[in-house]
Amino acid sequence: MTRRPRLLVVVVYGGLELVATKITQSDQLLGLDRTALVEMLKWMILGRRFEERAGEMYQIGEIGGFCHLYIGQEAVAVGALTPLRSDDYVITAYRDHVHGLVRGMDPGAIMAELFGRVDGSSKGKGGSMHLFDSSVNFLGGHAIVGGHLPIAVGIGYAIRYRDSDQVCVCFLGDSVANIGAFNEALNIAALFQLPVVFIIENNQYGMGTAVHRAAAIENLADRACAYSGMQGWTIDGMEVLEVRRTVEAAVERARAHRLPSLIEAKTYRFVGHSMSDPNYGHYRTKEEVHQFKAHDDPIKQYIEVLKANGVIEDTDLSDIEGQVKKIVDDSVEFAKQSPVPQPDDLYDDIYSEEYPDAKRRDPWR
């Protein structure tokens, strides 16, 4: 595919498609103060550097199993999660490291989980695809494609049952928009008016299949028109302020009126689908990847906007990079120092009550 043109904001409501003038990142900066604007940049850079280090650790054998990096998509997680309240819920699929970071998970616990160590967020048993931290209402990290959508609807139902004004934000990939659970989840969310914001991270490829080869529709969010009361947005997922502005609107609908929304953030991953997938050569060209990196890098774009508006200078960037490096270095050191799970640990966390000691034995002994 060729590098996509800059997007207009496409809003779909009640079957009517409205094309709004695109609001660029520099327009008013959403009225955010310097602290909030710089905080988003810090999260984006932390996400990028954390993932780069995770890739390095995988290559030297410290991390095993599946590992899906988020490099290039940082604007979506940061733009969507920074405006949420601490009691809102977040659930996502298997490309989950940066979502967990921005939601407030401890970087050391995430890295230790990738290392498969006992101090990991899931005690080293879940790995890259199963991050979890109930203390920040981050409910996964789910490996099964689309398997978390019905769970998101269940969270929304629980919120409504408790008569709360919380919101559930559910991230999903573009391929998920073509499976049965997608329709079922959106149908139930609309039918029962559940406060769920579904965010499609359309990074243009489902593993190695281009989205236009799998979906008979140009904008996946147009499917919102099939569900009464649901609004759909198609936005530029490489612009963090556009993501934030749209998610804020969707969250307000959910919080005030208990109406679900469907947001499609068109983004791009700069790396392969997983660590076993080359960055380019099989289903996309080297030139395509380099074009996106050169013209659509979300961090570079955001830095340019902040500089143009006098929010940051080069010295600020150096300070941020220094802070981020220490956080990432510390997370790796924490993971290395964490013990490896022991065989008996296999029996823990299976039942709500402790597993009987009499059954803690090696069946092959």
N, C-alpha and C positions, 0 to 999 in steps of 0.2 A: 504494500500500500504506500501511497505518497503521504507526506506530512499534511495533516488536516489543515484547512483554512481556519482562521480565527473565528470563533463562534459568535453568533447572536444567541441571546437567551431565549429558548423555546419553552413556553409554558402551555400545558394542555389541561383544560378543565371542562368537564361536561361535554367532551367530544369536540370542543372548539380549540383549535390550535392558534395561539397568539405568539407572534414573534416580536419580542421587545428589543429595544436598542440595547446593545451590550454596554454595560457599565464597566469601564476599565478599572484596574486596581488603584489608579491614582485619583479617581473621582471620590473626593471627600474622605478616603480611607475609612469609610463606614462610620466616621465619627469616633473612632477608637483613639484612646490616648497612646502616648509613646510606649508606656509600659506594656500594654496589651499587644501593640504592633511588634515590639521587639521580642516579646515572649513567643509569639508565633514563629518568628524567625529562628529562635533558639530551638524550638521543638523540631522544626524542619531540618535544621543542621544536625541536631542530635540523632534524628531518625536516619538521616543519610549516613553519618559516620558510624552509627551502631551497626547498620546493615553491612556497610563495607567491612567492618571488623569481623562480623559474623561470617561473611564470605571467606575472609582470610583464615579464620579458625576452622572452617569446614575443610578448606584445602589442605591444612596440615593435620587433619584427623582428630581435632579436639571435639568437633561436632559431627555426629553421624546421623543417618536416617534421612528423612525428607527435610528440606529447608528451602523455603520460598521467600526471596528477598523483595523488598518494597521500593527499591531505588527507582526514582522517577515519579512516584505517585504520592510523595509526601504532602502535597497541597490538599489532597482529599481528606486524609486522616486529621491533619492539623486544622483545616478550615471547618471540618464538621464537629470535632470534639471539643475545641476550646470554648465554644459558647454554651456548652451543656452545664447543667447543675451537677453537683456531686452526687445527688441521689437519683439521677437518671441512669438508665441501663444502656449498656453497649454490648453488642454481640456481633461476631464476624466469622469469616471463613478461615482458611488455613494460612493466608498471607497476613499474619496478625501481629508481628513484632512491634511495628510502629504504633498501631492502634493501642496496644497495651502500654507502651511508653507514654503516649500523650494522655492516656486516660489516668495515669498516675501510678502504674505499677513500678516497682523498684527495678532499675536496670540490672542490678546484680542478680536478682531473682529470675529475670528473663534470661540473661546469659547463662546462668547456672542450669536453667531448664533446657536450654539448647545443648549444653554440655552433658545433660543426663545426670545431674548431681542432686543430692538430697535437699539442698537448699534452694532448688528451683521452685518456681511458682506452683508446679504440680508434682513436686518432690522427685523430679527427674523421670517420671513415668510417662509424661505426655509428649515431651519434646517440642519441636518448633511449631507444630500445628495445633497444640492443645494448651495454649497459655490460658490461665484462669486466675482471677483474684476477686473474690466476692467483696473484699473490703472497699474496693473502688467500683463495685457493680459492673465489673468486666466479666462477662459470662462466657468467654471463649471466643476464639480459637476452636473451630470445628473442621475436621478433615473431610467429612463426607460432603460432596458438592450439593449444596442446597439443603442439607440436613438440618441446618440451624434456622431456616425460615419458619417452620411450624413452631419452633421454640420461641422465636421472637414474637409470634402471634400470641403464644401462651403468656409471655411476659406482659404484653399489652392487655390481655384479658385480666390478668392478676391486678394490674394497675387500676383498671376500670372497676373490678370487683371491690377493691379497697377504697374506691372513690377518691383516689389520689390524683394529683396533677403532674405526676412524673411522666417521662417520655422514654420510649425505647428506640434507640437508633440501631438499625440492622444493616451492616455492610454486606454486599454480595458482588460476585463477579459477573461479567457480561454473559457467560455461558449459562449461569443459573437462571437467567431470564427466559430460557427455553425449556425448562423442565416442568414437570407437572406440579411440584410443590410450590413453584412460584405463583401460578394461578390460584392454587388452593389457599395459600397464605394471604395474598392480596384480597381475594374474595372474602375471606373470613374477616380480615382487618376492616374492610369497607362495610361489610354486612353488620358487624357489631360495633362499628365506629370506635376502633381501638387506636390509642395514641402511639402508633408505630411509624417511624420515618425510615423507609427503605432507600438505601443509597447504592445504586449500581456503580461500581468502579469499572468502567468500560476501558480497559487498557488495550483494547483492539484485538486481543487474541485470547482464546480459550485453549490453553496449552499451545498447540501449534496451528490451531484453526482460526483464521481471520473471522471477525464477527460478521462480516457481510456474507460469508459462506454458510453461516449457521442461523442467522436471523433474517426473516423476510420483512424487515422494517428498518428504516434508516435510523430513527431515534427510538431507543428502547423505552424511554419514558412515555412515549405516545400511548403505550398500552394502559396507562392510568385511566384513559377515557372509558375503559370497559367496566369500571367500578364506580358506582354512585358515590359522590362525595370525595373521591380521591383526586388530588391534583398532581400533575406531573411536570417536572422541570428537566430540560436538557441543558447542561452548562459546561463551561470550559473547566475541566478538572485540573488544569495546570496552573490556574490562578487562585491562590489561597483565599483572597478576599472575596472573590465571586462565590467560591464554595461556602465560605462562612455566611455571607449575606443570604444565600439561598436556604441553607440549613436553618438559620435563625428564623426565617419566615415559615418554614415547614414545622419547626419545633413549636412555634407560637400557635399554629393551627392545631397541632396535636394537644398542646397544653391547655389552650383555652376552649377548644371545641371538640376535642377527641376525634379529630379527623386524620386519617392516614395520608401519607404522601409518598410519591415515588420520584426520586431524583436520580438522573443519569449524569454522572460526572465523567466526561470524556478525557481520559488520561493516557499514559503510555509508560510501560515498564522498560527501563534502560538495560535490564539484564534478562537472562533466560527465564523460562517459567519456573524452573527450580535449578538446583545446583548441577543437575545432570544434563541440563539443556543449554547448549551454546548460546551466546548472546545473539548471534546472527549466523546466516549461512544456510539454514535448512528451510525455514519458512518466511524469513524476512532478510533483507539485504543489509550489508554493512553500511551502505549509503543511507538507508532509511533510518537506522538507529542513530547514526551520526547527525543526521538532519534534525531529528527530534532533540538530541542533546544540545545542539548548537542554537536552536531557535525556540525551544519550548521547555527548557529546564526550569521547573517551578521555583527553585531556590534562587537561581540567577535572576529570573524575572522579578521576584519579590524584592531582592536586594536593590535592583535598579529603581524600583518604585520608591522604596524607603529612602534611598539616597537622593532621588529627584525631589522628594518632599522634605528634605532636611531632617529626616528622622534619625539616620545613622551616618557614621563616617567610617573610613577604613579602620581606624583604631578600634571602633566598636566591634567590627567583624573579627579582628585579631583577638580581642578579649573573649568573644563568644566561642571562637574555635578553641581557645585555650581551656575554657570551662568545659566544653564538650569533650575534648580529648581526655581530660582527667576523669570525667564520668565514665567514658567508655573504657579507659585503662583500668579503672577501679572495678568495673563490672567483670572484666576478663579475669583480673586477679582474684576477685571473690569467687568466681566460678571454678577457677583452678584449685583454690583452697578447699572448696566444698567436697565432702566425702562422696564416694561412689555408693549407690544403694547396695544393700546386702541382699542375699537370696531370700531371707525371711521377710524382707520389706514387700515382697510380692503379694503377701496376704493382707497388707494394710490397705485401707480405703476402698475395700470392696463392698462392705456392708456398713450400715450406719452404726452398728455396734462392733466391738472388737471381734476379730475372727478367733474362733476357739483355738487355744494352744494345742489341743489334741490333734488338730488337723494341720498344724504348721510342720509339715514334714515333706521331705523330698519323695515324691511318688515313685521315683526311679531308683531309690536307694535299695 
